[in-house]
Amino acid sequence: MKNILLFGLFVTLMSCQPSKKMINTTTVKQVDIEKYMGTWYEIARFPHSFEKDLVGVTATYTLLENGRIEVLNQGYDKSLTGELKKAKGKAKIPDPAEPGKLKVAFFWIFYADYFILELDENYQWALIGSSSEKYLWVLAREPQLPDSKLQMILNKAAERGYNLEKLILVEQQKK
C-alpha cells in the first residue's frame, strides 16, 4: 500500500511540474462528445513507459449515463501477434465551457490532462496533448492515415512547438 501511495504522489508531483518548453496547448472550442465516442487508432505517439513496446494500439471511449466516459486502451506487446494488454480508465470534462480539456485516470483518483488540440470536422482524426510537451498522440478512426494527412497533422503539432524528433509511428493492422 505504501508503494501505491508513493507512486500516486510521484504522478501528482510530476503533473504539477512546469513545462520546460513553451508549447501551444490551446484546445478545440467545441466537441460533440457523442461523435467523439468509439474506437480511435493510435497512429503516432511520443514514447512513455505506460505504452512501451505496444503496437496495434486503440483507445475506445464510451459515454456513460452519468456523463462520465469509460476508456479502454489496448495494444499488443512488441508485435501484432503479441500478448494483448488492456488498461481501463475513466475520463471527464471538468469544465463544460472548455470541452476540449478532459481529465483521464487509469489509476485510482490520479487524473492526467487529455487535451484535444486539433480535431477533424468529421471526427476522423485528432491531435491529443496535455499541459506538458512530453505527451502527444495522433489518433484516427482508421488504422492508417494517408501520408499527406499525417504530414498535415504533424505540421500542426510542430507549429504548436512540439519537437517531433522523438515521435514514434505505431504499427497497426492493415485493413
C-alpha positions in Angstrom: 0.0 0.0 0.0 2.9 2.3 0.8 4.3 1.8 -2.7 1.0 2.7 -4.3 0.7 5.9 -2.2 4.3 6.9 -3.1 3.6 6.2 -6.8 0.4 8.3 -6.7 2.3 11.1 -5.0 5.0 10.9 -7.7 2.5 11.0 -10.5 0.8 14.1 -8.9 4.1 15.9 -8.4 5.2 15.2 -12.0 1.9 16.5 -13.4 2.5 19.7 -11.5 5.9 20.3 -12.9 6.1 23.4 -15.2 6.8 22.7 -18.8 10.4 23.3 -19.8 9.4 24.3 -23.4 6.6 26.6 -24.4 4.0 24.8 -26.4 0.6 26.0 -27.5 -1.9 23.8 -25.6 -5.0 25.7 -26.8 -7.7 23.1 -27.2 -10.6 23.0 -29.6 -13.5 25.2 -28.7 -16.3 22.7 -29.5 -16.5 18.9 -29.2 -19.6 16.8 -29.8 -18.7 14.3 -27.2 -21.1 11.7 -28.6 -19.4 11.9 -32.0 -16.0 11.6 -30.3 -17.0 8.3 -28.7 -16.0 5.0 -30.3 -12.7 3.5 -31.3 -9.6 5.5 -32.3 -6.4 4.0 -33.6 -3.1 5.3 -32.4 -1.2 6.4 -35.4 1.8 8.1 -33.7 2.9 9.0 -30.1 5.7 10.3 -28.0 7.3 7.4 -26.1 6.4 6.8 -22.5 6.7 3.9 -20.1 3.0 3.0 -20.0 2.9 2.2 -23.7 6.4 0.8 -24.1 6.7 -1.7 -26.9 2.9 -1.6 -27.7 1.7 -1.8 -31.3 -1.8 -2.0 -32.7 -2.9 0.4 -30.0 -6.5 1.6 -29.8 -8.5 3.7 -27.5 -12.2 3.1 -27.1 -14.4 5.7 -25.4 -17.9 5.0 -24.2 -20.2 7.7 -22.8 -21.9 6.5 -19.6 -25.3 7.6 -18.3 -23.8 9.8 -15.6 -21.9 11.8 -18.2 -18.5 10.2 -17.5 -16.6 8.4 -20.1 -15.2 4.9 -19.9 -11.8 4.5 -21.5 -10.4 1.2 -22.8 -6.8 1.4 -24.1 -5.3 -1.8 -25.6 -2.4 -2.8 -27.6 -0.2 -5.8 -28.4 3.2 -6.4 -26.8 6.1 -6.0 -29.3 4.2 -7.3 -32.4 0.6 -7.5 -33.8 0.6 -11.2 -32.7 1.9 -10.5 -29.2 0.0 -10.5 -25.9 -2.9 -8.1 -25.8 -2.5 -5.6 -23.0 -5.5 -3.7 -21.7 -6.0 -0.7 -19.4 -9.4 0.5 -18.3 -9.8 4.0 -17.2 -12.3 6.9 -16.9 -12.5 10.4 -18.2 -14.4 13.5 -17.5 -14.9 17.1 -18.8 -14.3 19.2 -15.7 -15.5 22.4 -17.2 -18.2 22.3 -19.9 -17.0 25.7 -21.1 -13.7 24.0 -22.2 -14.9 20.7 -23.8 -11.5 20.1 -25.3 -9.8 19.8 -21.9 -10.6 16.4 -20.4 -9.1 14.6 -17.5 -8.3 10.9 -17.7 -7.5 8.4 -14.9 -6.2 4.9 -15.1 -5.0 4.7 -11.5 -7.4 5.4 -8.7 -8.1 9.2 -8.4 -4.9 10.4 -10.2 -6.1 12.3 -13.3 -4.0 13.5 -16.1 -4.6 16.0 -18.8 -6.2 14.9 -22.1 -6.3 18.0 -24.4 -7.9 17.7 -27.8 -5.6 20.1 -29.6 -6.9 19.6 -33.2 -10.0 17.7 -34.3 -11.1 16.9 -37.8 -14.6 18.4 -38.5 -15.8 14.9 -39.4 -14.2 13.3 -36.3 -11.8 11.2 -38.4 -8.5 12.3 -36.8 -7.4 14.1 -33.6 -4.2 15.5 -32.2 -4.1 15.0 -28.5 -1.7 16.5 -26.0 -1.5 17.7 -22.4 -0.2 20.7 -20.4 3.3 19.2 -20.9 5.3 18.9 -24.1 6.1 15.3 -23.1 2.8 13.9 -24.3 1.4 13.8 -27.9 -0.7 11.4 -29.8 -2.2 11.3 -33.3 -5.4 9.3 -33.4 -7.6 8.3 -36.3 -10.7 6.3 -36.9 -8.9 4.0 -39.3 -5.6 2.1 -38.7 -3.8 4.2 -41.3 -3.8 7.8 -42.5 -2.7 8.9 -45.9 0.8 10.3 -45.7 -0.4 13.7 -46.8 -3.0 13.8 -44.0 -0.5 12.6 -41.4 2.0 15.3 -42.5 -0.6 18.0 -42.2 -1.4 16.9 -38.6 2.3 16.8 -37.8 2.8 20.2 -39.2 0.1 21.5 -36.9 1.9 19.8 -33.9 5.2 21.4 -35.0 3.5 24.8 -35.3 2.4 24.4 -31.7 6.0 23.9 -30.6 6.2 20.1 -30.3 9.6 18.5 -31.0 8.6 15.7 -33.4 12.1 14.1 -33.5 11.0 11.7 -30.8 7.7 10.8 -32.4 7.0 7.0 -32.8 4.8 5.8 -35.7 2.7 3.0 -34.3 2.4 -0.2 -36.3 -1.3 -1.0 -37.0 -3.2 -3.8 -38.6 -3.7 -3.4 -42.4 -7.3 -3.1 -43.5 
